Amino acid sequence: SQTSQAPAVPPPVLLYGVPPGLEYFTQVGLILLSGFESNNQYEIKNGIGQDIYHAKEESDCFIRNLFGPAHGFKMHIKDSMDQEVIQLHRPMRCFPQEIEVQAPPGVIIGYVKQEWSFLPKFTILGPNNEVLLKIQGPFLPFNCCGDIDFEVKGGFGEQSFGRITKQQSVLLKKCISDASNFSIQFPLDMDVKMKAVLLGACLFIDIMFFDKGGNLFLKYLRAS
């Protein structure tokens, strides 16, 4: 039997002041991601399951396996017409970690920076390093029985503006697949650049906390 899939959204209408390719973000308040760790790619859909973007990581295989979640990478995000519209840059470092978000590639629209904290905390910064949003996750972001929420709040940590959710309620699917499923909720009228940066934050969180990629040093310690 064949499974029906929602079609890709039609080409976007260009809007004044919106970076090319981010026009899709003006129409969505919910984004769904499905990541396949075996080839470091992600399918990105809107709330009704239509394909809007495809993300693919560019990194060195040896470095990725040696340093695990701390490895540096470049992420290419393309629209349904195979045009690259967003690019993520992450330098290789242990702590604190950060990514740079560009849209279109070459134009910085923001940063996601890890905070010094026992909790998973991140700061969303604008292109001039101005604090715009905060993200906070649970103390132990490895709950295997339910969904895991990372709250998106205002720059001073007061009002909630949405959340990034690691969806793992379907345990059977998790056991037989290496897919990582996320949803991102934000106000429909949020600036499209901030939506793009939150998309980058979601990919960043997945690689930091849920990437099953090997760390050769840790594997050696466990084996010895």
N, C-alpha and C positions, 0 to 999 in steps of 0.2 A: 504494500500500500504506500501511496505517496503522501507526504506531509506537506500541508499548505504553509507557505511562508508569506508574511506581509511584504508587499513590494517596497522597494526603496522609494524615498520621497522624491518628488520631481525636483529639477534644478531650482535653486533658490532665486528669488528676485533680489537684485542688488539694492541695498539700502544705504542711504547717505550716512556716513559716520560709523558704519559697521565694517570691520575688517572682512575682506573677501572670504567667503566660506563659512563665516559665523552667522549668516542670516538664519540658518536653521534654529539657532538658539533663541531667536525672538519668539518662536512659536511653542517652546517647550518649558514645562516646569518640572519634568521628570525625565531622567535619562537612565537607560538600562545598559549594563556592560556585561559581556561574557568574555572572559579571558582564558586563553589556552596556553598553559605554561610550557608545553612541549616545544612550541615554536615562538613563544613570547609575542603573541598577537592578541588583539582584542576586537570584538565586534561591538559597535556602539549603536544603540537604537533609541528611538523616542518612546514615549509612554505607551503607544499602541503597537510597538514592535516593528516599526519601519526602520530600515537601515539608514543611518545618517553619516556615520564615520567608520573608518577602519584604522586601527592603530597597530604599528609594528615597531618593536624595539630593535635598535642597532647597537650591538655591543660585541665585545670579543668573547668568544665561547670559553676560552681558558680563564680569562679574568672573571667572568661571570661565575664559573664553578669554583674558582679559588676564593673569591671574596663574598660570594653569596649575596644577601640582601644589601651589602654595602657597595656593590660594584657600580661604577659609573656607566651611563648609557645616554643615548640619544633616542627619542621616541618620535616617529613620524606619524602624523595623523592626517589621513586623506578623506576627502568627501566622496560621494557616490559617483562622481565623475573622475575619480582618481587624481584629483588635484590636491597637493599638500597644503593644508590650511593652518595647521598648528604643529609646532615642534617643541619638544621638551628636552632640556639639557640638564643632566645631573652629573656633577663632578664626583669622583670617587673619594670618599672620606668616611671615617668611622662615626664621628658625632661632633656637633650636630649636623644633620644632613639637610640638603635643600635641592630644589629644582628651579629652573628658570623656564618660564612659559613664553613662547613667541607666537604671535598671530598677526599677520602672516609670518612665515619663517624669516628671521632677521630683525623683526620688530618686537621688542620686549614689552609684554603687557602686564607682567606680574611675576611674583615669586611665591613659593611655598617653602617655609623654613621650619625645621623642627626646633622645639623649645627645650630648654634644660628643665626636665621634669620627670618625676617617677611615672606620671601618666603619659599616654600618647597625646601630645599637644603640638599643634602647628599654628603658625601665623601666616595669613595670606597678606602679602604686600603688593602695593601697586608698583608701577615701573620706576618710581622715584623712591622706593623703599618705605612708602607711607603705609602704616598699619590699617588694613581695611576689614579683615575678618579674622576669627579664631576658629580652630577646630579642636575638639577634645574627644578622645575615645575612652573606653573603659579601662580600669586598672589592669585587667588581664584580657587583652583582645584576642583570646583564643578559644572562646566558648564553642564547643563542638555540638551543642544541642539546640541553639537558637541563633537568630540573627544578631549581628553585632553592629551597634550604632556609633557613628562618629558625628557628634553634634556640631553644626555650623552656627556660630554666634557672631554678634557684632564685635567691632574692634576692641571694645573694653570687656567683652565676655558676658554681656548682659542679655540682650534680646536674641532669641533663637530665630535663625533665618532658614533653616533646613537641616538636612542630614545626609551623610553618606553611609549607606548600609551594606554590610557584607551579608549576603543572603545565603544561609546554609541550613534552612529548615528542612529541606529534603535530604535527609542523611543518606539514603540509598544512592541518589544521584552523585553525592559527594564521594561516596566510596568507589564508584565505578568510573569516575571521570576526574580528569585533572583540571576541569574548568573552574574558574573563579567568577562568581556572579555577584554583581553590585547594582545598587540603584542610587541615584543622586537626586535629591529633592531640593528645589529652591524656588523662590518667588518667580512667577511668570515674567514680572516686569524688572527683574534684576538685570543689571548691565551685562550685555552679552560677553564682554571681556572677562568679567568675574565668573560667569558660568564656565567659560573656557578654562580659567585658572582652577576652578573647582574640579573640572574634569581631570586636569593634570594632578590635582591633589589626590583624587581617587586612585589613579594609576600608581602614584607614589606610595600611597598607603598599602595597596595590594602587594607591591614589590617588597616593601619594608617588613610587613608583618605576616604575609600569607604566601610568599613565594616559596615554592618547594624546591627551587634550584639548589644544587649541591654546593656546599662549602667544603672543599677538600681538606682543609685544616681540621674542621669540626668532625668530618667523617673519620679522619685519622685518629682523633682523640677518642671517639666512640669505639673504634675498633681495637684500640690498644688497651 
